[in-house]
Amino acid sequence: MNFEYFIGLRYLRARQQDGFISLITFLSVAGVTVGVMALIVVIAVMAGFETDLKNRILGVESHIFITREKGNFSDYQRILDLLAQRKEITAATPVIHTQTMLRSTAGSAGAVLRGIDPGSAGLVHRNLAEANPEKLKGEKTVPGIILGRELARNLGLAEGDELYLISPRGMVSPVGHMPSMKKFRVAGIFVSGMYEYDGTIAYIHMDAARKMLRMDDAVTGIEIRVEQIYAAEKIGRSIAQKLGADYVVKDWTEMNRTFFSALKLEKTAMFVILTLIILVAAFNIASSLIMMVMEKKQDIAILRAMGATDRSIRKIFVFKGLTIGCIGTALGSCAGIVLCFLLKHYKFIELPSDVYYITTLPVRLEGADVLAIAAAAVLICFLATLYPAGQAAKLDPVEAIRYG
């Protein structure tokens, strides 16, 4: 062991004459520990929220959505055949999107109506598959409709109840334009966990949607599900090149860009804010080292007289400060990982279900996040040691021995 590390360890373990320095050292370790632990837990919880929200959104939305610049298109079967040849695409389904009004005996509400093909839509939308879209085939006189849970609750409907679907595309009568109205029976209720979807989306059979909207054999878009969700952007660009400029291809990251950008900004902001805790602890490390330099002037002078270089003196105090930072980082990392494990498996923190879409904190601990937090903490502690170590190296041994 180099003598610099040996002396640094002695200074770290020795009980200083002034107990105040030892107290500051202890508080420095505690500050780094608390800061690292808080960062790990908060970042893990935010990563859990992001993953959970992403899964819920992609349970309703497709990974890639194809539309046409000029509106509806009828050559969708040709596009579906092209998509079926690509191995990275697991499913594709045509869809009709429109705005509509639903009316029941309990009230009325606006909705986003989606006309789907029951045979293939469940392969693209997991939450819809749980509601069994095959029920939409139903009776021809009273076709079926699948509602989001909140939308059904707002309309006072349960499975088997009937409602009226009002479409703005009606007919022209002697008294003017009349919206079309048709009776539907609630065939199922789906739950995505997102109020925005559960409170606005309704599914009907594609044939029923065409009759309501007076469309022939046309659709408004094609929804695609891919095997690797993070490859959706690349796959979308490839599809757009083959289809030409008449078609618009968007992937799930583009359709939800604002939402996920806000989550990322929030996560970054929390990282910066909680890093300030570690920064305060680093100031404590610097303070304890400065006071130790003042206390150990004679020791430093003797070392210099024995031939120790400026670099060796700096290394002694950098080593001590860095050791404090590493101990605090190690303790904080262990405490943060243990706390994340407890939060994930025992779920002792409950959230009000009327405010949040989940009842417990979602936790997703990423090894890369832990390493980044630990590296940032050690780097901050290292930077905090540079000034005191530099002051110790500049100390004049003659003056220190004369006035020490």
C-alpha positions as CSV (number, residue, x, y, z in Angstrom):
1,M,0.0,0.0,0.0
2,N,1.3,3.5,-0.9
3,F,2.0,5.7,2.1
4,E,-0.6,8.2,0.9
5,Y,-3.4,5.6,1.2
6,F,-2.1,4.4,4.6
7,I,-2.1,8.0,6.0
8,G,-5.4,8.7,4.5
9,L,-7.0,5.7,6.2
10,R,-5.3,6.7,9.5
11,Y,-6.8,10.1,9.2
12,L,-10.2,8.6,8.4
13,R,-10.2,6.2,11.4
14,A,-8.4,8.4,13.9
15,R,-10.5,10.3,16.5
16,Q,-9.6,14.0,16.0
17,Q,-9.1,16.3,19.0
18,D,-11.9,18.4,17.8
19,G,-15.0,16.1,17.7
20,F,-16.8,18.6,15.5
21,I,-14.8,17.4,12.5
22,S,-15.8,13.8,13.1
23,L,-19.4,14.9,13.3
24,I,-19.2,16.7,10.0
25,T,-17.6,13.5,8.5
26,F,-20.5,11.4,9.8
27,L,-23.0,13.9,8.5
28,S,-21.3,13.9,5.1
29,V,-21.6,10.1,4.9
30,A,-25.2,10.3,6.0
31,G,-26.0,13.0,3.5
32,V,-24.5,11.1,0.6
33,T,-26.4,7.9,1.7
34,V,-29.7,9.7,1.9
35,G,-29.2,11.5,-1.4
36,V,-28.3,8.3,-3.3
37,M,-31.1,6.3,-1.7
38,A,-33.7,9.0,-2.5
39,L,-32.5,9.2,-6.1
40,I,-32.6,5.5,-6.7
41,V,-36.1,5.1,-5.2
42,V,-37.6,8.1,-7.0
43,I,-36.0,7.3,-10.4
44,A,-37.2,3.6,-10.0
45,V,-40.7,4.8,-9.2
46,M,-40.8,7.2,-12.2
47,A,-39.4,4.5,-14.5
48,G,-42.2,2.2,-13.2
49,F,-44.8,4.8,-13.9
50,E,-43.4,5.3,-17.4
51,T,-43.4,1.6,-18.2
52,D,-46.8,1.0,-16.8
53,L,-48.3,4.0,-18.7
54,K,-46.6,2.8,-21.9
55,N,-48.1,-0.7,-21.5
56,R,-51.5,0.7,-20.9
57,I,-51.3,3.1,-23.9
58,L,-50.1,0.3,-26.2
59,G,-52.9,-1.9,-25.0
60,V,-55.3,0.4,-26.7
61,E,-53.2,2.2,-29.4
62,S,-51.4,0.5,-32.2
63,H,-47.7,0.5,-32.7
64,I,-48.0,1.9,-36.2
65,F,-50.9,3.7,-37.8
66,I,-51.4,4.1,-41.6
67,T,-53.7,6.8,-43.0
68,R,-54.1,8.4,-46.4
69,E,-53.5,12.1,-47.1
70,K,-56.8,12.5,-49.0
71,G,-58.9,10.6,-46.4
72,N,-60.6,7.2,-46.7
73,F,-59.1,4.5,-49.0
74,S,-60.5,1.3,-50.3
75,D,-57.3,-0.5,-51.4
76,Y,-56.5,-1.5,-47.8
77,Q,-56.5,-5.2,-48.7
78,R,-53.5,-4.7,-50.9
79,I,-51.6,-3.0,-48.1
80,L,-52.6,-5.7,-45.6
81,D,-51.1,-8.3,-48.1
82,L,-47.9,-6.3,-48.2
83,L,-47.7,-6.1,-44.5
84,A,-48.3,-9.8,-44.1
85,Q,-45.0,-10.5,-45.9
86,R,-43.0,-8.8,-43.2
87,K,-41.8,-11.0,-40.4
88,E,-41.3,-8.1,-37.9
89,I,-45.1,-7.3,-38.1
90,T,-47.2,-9.6,-35.9
91,A,-50.6,-8.3,-36.7
92,A,-52.5,-5.7,-38.8
93,T,-56.1,-4.7,-39.0
94,P,-58.2,-2.1,-40.8
95,V,-60.1,0.4,-38.8
96,I,-62.7,3.2,-39.2
97,H,-62.3,6.2,-36.9
98,T,-64.9,8.9,-36.3
99,Q,-66.6,11.1,-33.7
100,T,-70.1,10.2,-32.6
101,M,-72.7,10.7,-29.9
102,L,-74.0,8.0,-27.6
103,R,-77.4,8.3,-25.9
104,S,-79.0,6.1,-23.2
105,T,-81.9,6.5,-20.8
106,A,-79.4,7.9,-18.2
107,G,-77.9,10.5,-20.5
108,S,-75.6,11.1,-23.5
109,A,-71.9,11.4,-24.1
110,G,-69.5,12.1,-27.0
111,A,-67.3,9.2,-28.0
112,V,-64.5,8.2,-30.4
113,L,-66.1,5.5,-32.5
114,R,-63.8,2.7,-33.9
115,G,-65.2,0.3,-36.5
116,I,-63.1,-2.8,-36.4
117,D,-62.7,-6.2,-37.8
118,P,-63.4,-8.6,-34.9
119,G,-61.2,-11.3,-36.4
120,S,-58.0,-9.3,-36.4
121,A,-58.5,-6.3,-34.0
122,G,-57.9,-8.4,-30.9
123,L,-54.4,-9.3,-32.2
124,V,-53.5,-5.6,-32.3
125,H,-55.2,-4.4,-29.1
126,R,-54.6,-6.5,-26.0
127,N,-57.3,-4.8,-23.9
128,L,-59.9,-5.2,-26.7
129,A,-59.0,-9.0,-26.8
130,E,-60.0,-9.3,-23.2
131,A,-63.5,-7.9,-24.0
132,N,-63.9,-10.6,-26.8
133,P,-64.5,-8.6,-30.0
134,E,-66.2,-11.6,-31.5
135,K,-69.3,-10.6,-29.6
136,L,-69.7,-7.6,-32.0
137,K,-71.0,-10.0,-34.7
138,G,-74.2,-10.4,-32.6
139,E,-77.6,-9.9,-34.1
140,K,-78.0,-8.1,-37.4
141,T,-81.0,-6.2,-36.2
142,V,-79.4,-4.9,-33.0
143,P,-75.6,-4.9,-33.5
144,G,-73.2,-5.0,-30.6
145,I,-71.0,-2.3,-29.2
146,I,-68.0,-2.5,-26.8
147,L,-67.6,0.5,-24.4
148,G,-64.9,1.7,-22.1
149,R,-65.6,1.2,-18.5
150,E,-65.9,4.9,-17.6
151,L,-68.0,5.6,-20.7
152,A,-70.4,2.8,-19.8
153,R,-70.5,4.2,-16.2
154,N,-71.3,7.7,-17.4
155,L,-74.1,6.4,-19.5
156,G,-75.4,4.1,-16.8
157,L,-75.0,1.0,-18.9
158,A,-74.1,-2.6,-18.2
159,E,-73.5,-5.5,-20.5
160,G,-76.7,-6.3,-22.4
161,D,-78.3,-2.8,-22.1
162,E,-79.2,-0.9,-25.2
163,L,-78.3,2.6,-26.4
164,Y,-78.5,4.8,-29.5
165,L,-75.6,5.8,-31.6
166,I,-76.0,9.1,-33.3
167,S,-73.9,9.9,-36.4
168,P,-73.5,13.4,-37.9
169,R,-73.5,11.8,-41.3
170,G,-77.2,11.4,-41.8
171,M,-79.5,12.2,-44.6
172,V,-81.0,15.3,-46.2
173,S,-84.7,15.6,-45.5
174,P,-87.3,18.3,-46.3
175,V,-86.6,20.0,-43.0
176,G,-82.8,19.9,-43.5
177,H,-79.9,17.6,-42.6
178,M,-80.9,14.9,-40.1
179,P,-78.3,12.8,-38.2
180,S,-78.7,9.1,-38.5
181,M,-79.5,7.1,-35.3
182,K,-79.2,3.4,-34.7
183,K,-79.8,1.1,-31.7
184,F,-76.9,-1.0,-30.4
185,R,-76.6,-3.5,-27.6
186,V,-73.6,-3.4,-25.2
187,A,-71.7,-6.6,-26.0
188,G,-68.8,-6.0,-23.7
189,I,-66.8,-3.5,-21.6
190,F,-63.1,-3.1,-21.8
191,V,-60.7,-1.6,-19.2
192,S,-57.4,0.0,-20.2
193,G,-56.7,1.7,-16.9
194,M,-56.4,5.1,-18.6
195,Y,-59.4,7.4,-18.1
196,E,-58.8,9.1,-21.5
197,Y,-59.5,5.9,-23.3
198,D,-62.0,4.2,-20.9
199,G,-64.1,7.4,-21.0
200,T,-64.2,8.1,-24.7
201,I,-63.7,5.0,-26.9
202,A,-66.4,2.7,-28.3
203,Y,-66.0,-0.2,-30.7
204,I,-68.5,-1.5,-33.2
205,H,-68.3,-3.9,-36.2
206,M,-66.7,-2.5,-39.3
207,D,-69.8,-3.3,-41.4
208,A,-72.0,-1.4,-38.9
209,A,-69.7,1.6,-39.0
210,R,-69.8,1.6,-42.8
211,K,-73.6,1.7,-42.8
212,M,-73.7,4.5,-40.2
213,L,-71.1,6.6,-42.1
214,R,-72.4,5.7,-45.6
215,M,-69.0,4.3,-46.6
216,D,-68.7,1.6,-49.2
217,D,-65.7,-0.7,-49.0
218,A,-63.4,1.8,-47.4
219,V,-61.5,2.4,-44.2
220,T,-59.9,5.4,-42.5
221,G,-56.7,3.6,-41.5
222,I,-54.7,0.4,-40.8
223,E,-53.4,-0.4,-37.4
224,I,-50.2,-2.5,-37.0
225,R,-48.6,-4.3,-34.1
226,V,-44.9,-5.2,-34.3
227,E,-42.7,-7.6,-32.4
228,Q,-40.2,-5.1,-31.1
229,I,-41.9,-1.8,-30.1
230,Y,-38.7,0.3,-30.2
231,A,-38.2,-0.8,-33.8
232,A,-41.6,0.7,-34.8
233,E,-40.1,4.0,-36.0
234,K,-37.7,2.2,-38.3
235,I,-40.3,-0.1,-39.6
236,G,-42.7,2.8,-40.1
237,R,-40.2,4.6,-42.3
238,S,-39.7,1.5,-44.4
239,I,-43.5,1.1,-44.9
240,A,-43.9,4.7,-45.8
241,Q,-41.2,4.4,-48.5
242,K,-43.0,1.5,-50.1
243,L,-46.5,3.0,-49.9
244,G,-45.5,6.4,-51.4
245,A,-46.3,10.0,-50.5
246,D,-50.1,9.5,-50.6
247,Y,-50.0,7.7,-47.3
248,V,-49.1,8.9,-43.8
249,V,-47.3,6.4,-41.5
250,K,-47.0,7.2,-37.8
251,D,-45.5,5.1,-35.0
252,W,-46.5,5.1,-31.3
253,T,-43.6,7.3,-30.2
254,E,-44.7,10.0,-32.7
255,M,-48.4,9.8,-31.8
256,N,-47.6,10.1,-28.1
257,R,-44.4,12.3,-28.4
258,T,-45.7,15.1,-26.1
259,F,-46.8,12.7,-23.3
260,F,-43.5,10.8,-23.2
261,S,-41.4,13.9,-23.5
262,A,-43.2,15.3,-20.5
263,L,-42.4,12.2,-18.5
264,K,-38.8,12.3,-19.6
265,L,-38.5,15.9,-18.6
266,E,-40.1,15.2,-15.2
267,K,-37.6,12.3,-14.6
268,T,-34.7,14.6,-15.5
269,A,-36.0,17.4,-13.2
270,M,-36.3,15.0,-10.3
271,F,-32.7,13.7,-10.9
272,V,-31.4,17.3,-10.8
273,I,-33.4,18.3,-7.7
274,L,-32.4,15.2,-5.7
275,T,-28.8,15.5,-6.7
276,L,-28.7,18.7,-4.7
277,I,-28.9,16.5,-1.6
278,I,-25.7,14.9,-2.6
279,L,-24.2,18.3,-3.4
280,V,-24.9,19.5,0.1
281,A,-23.2,16.4,1.5
282,A,-20.2,17.2,-0.8
283,F,-20.0,20.6,0.8
284,N,-19.8,18.9,4.2
285,I,-17.0,16.7,2.9
286,A,-15.1,19.8,1.7
287,S,-15.7,21.5,5.1
288,S,-14.4,18.6,7.1
289,L,-11.3,18.3,4.9
290,I,-10.6,22.0,5.2
291,M,-10.8,21.9,9.0
292,M,-8.6,18.7,9.0
293,V,-6.0,20.5,6.9
294,M,-6.0,23.3,9.5
295,E,-5.7,20.7,12.3
296,K,-3.0,18.6,10.6
297,K,-0.6,21.4,9.6
298,Q,2.3,20.0,11.6
299,D,1.7,16.5,10.1
300,I,1.7,17.9,6.6
301,A,4.9,20.0,7.3
302,I,6.7,16.9,8.7
303,L,5.7,14.9,5.6
304,R,6.9,17.6,3.3
305,A,10.2,17.8,5.3
306,M,10.6,14.0,4.8
307,G,10.3,14.4,1.0
308,A,6.5,14.1,0.3
309,T,5.6,15.8,-2.9
310,D,2.6,18.1,-3.6
311,R,1.0,15.3,-5.4
312,S,1.3,13.0,-2.5
313,I,-0.2,15.5,-0.1
314,R,-3.1,16.1,-2.5
315,K,-3.6,12.3,-2.8
316,I,-3.9,11.9,1.0
317,F,-6.9,14.3,1.3
318,V,-8.5,13.3,-2.0
319,F,-8.4,9.7,-0.9
320,K,-10.0,10.5,2.5
321,G,-12.8,12.5,0.9
322,L,-13.3,10.0,-1.9
323,T,-13.5,7.2,0.7
324,I,-16.3,9.1,2.5
325,G,-18.1,9.6,-0.7
326,C,-17.7,5.9,-1.7
327,I,-18.9,4.7,1.7
328,G,-22.0,6.9,1.5
329,T,-22.7,5.9,-2.1
330,A,-22.4,2.2,-1.3
331,L,-24.7,2.5,1.7
332,G,-27.2,4.6,-0.2
333,S,-27.2,2.2,-3.2
334,C,-27.8,-0.8,-0.9
335,A,-30.6,1.0,1.0
336,G,-32.2,2.2,-2.2
337,I,-32.2,-1.2,-3.8
338,V,-33.6,-2.8,-0.6
339,L,-36.3,-0.2,-0.4
340,C,-37.3,-0.7,-4.1
341,F,-37.5,-4.4,-3.5
342,L,-39.8,-3.8,-0.5
343,L,-42.0,-1.4,-2.4
344,K,-42.3,-3.7,-5.4
345,H,-43.1,-6.9,-3.5
346,Y,-45.0,-5.8,-0.4
347,K,-46.8,-2.7,-1.8
348,F,-47.2,-1.0,1.6
349,I,-47.7,2.5,0.0
350,E,-51.3,2.7,-1.3
351,L,-52.6,5.4,-3.7
352,P,-56.2,6.7,-3.8
353,S,-57.9,4.9,-6.6
354,D,-60.2,7.9,-7.3
355,V,-57.1,10.1,-8.1
356,Y,-54.6,7.6,-9.7
357,Y,-55.2,4.9,-12.2
358,I,-53.2,2.5,-10.1
359,T,-53.5,1.6,-6.4
360,T,-49.8,1.0,-5.5
361,L,-46.5,2.5,-6.6
362,P,-45.0,0.8,-9.7
363,V,-41.3,0.2,-9.3
364,R,-38.9,-0.6,-12.1
365,L,-35.3,-0.7,-11.0
366,E,-32.8,-0.4,-13.9
367,G,-29.2,-1.3,-13.3
368,A,-28.1,1.5,-15.6
369,D,-29.9,4.0,-13.5
370,V,-28.2,2.7,-10.3
371,L,-24.8,2.9,-11.9
372,A,-25.4,6.4,-13.3
373,I,-26.6,7.7,-9.8
374,A,-23.6,6.0,-8.1
375,A,-21.1,7.4,-10.6
376,A,-22.6,10.9,-10.3
377,A,-22.4,10.8,-6.5
378,V,-18.8,9.7,-6.5
379,L,-17.9,12.3,-9.1
380,I,-19.5,15.1,-7.0
381,C,-17.6,13.9,-3.9
382,F,-14.4,13.8,-5.8
383,L,-14.8,17.3,-7.1
384,A,-15.5,18.5,-3.5
385,T,-12.0,17.2,-2.4
386,L,-10.0,19.1,-5.0
387,Y,-10.0,22.5,-3.2
388,P,-9.0,21.3,0.3
389,A,-6.4,18.9,-1.2
390,G,-5.0,21.8,-3.2
391,Q,-4.8,24.0,-0.1
392,A,-3.0,21.3,1.8
393,A,-0.4,20.9,-1.0
394,K,0.3,24.6,-1.0
395,L,1.0,24.7,2.7
396,D,4.5,26.0,3.6
397,P,6.2,23.5,5.9
398,V,8.4,26.1,7.6
399,E,5.5,28.3,8.5
400,A,3.4,25.3,9.6
401,I,6.1,24.1,12.0
402,R,6.9,27.7,13.3
403,Y,3.3,28.7,14.0
404,G,1.7,25.2,14.4
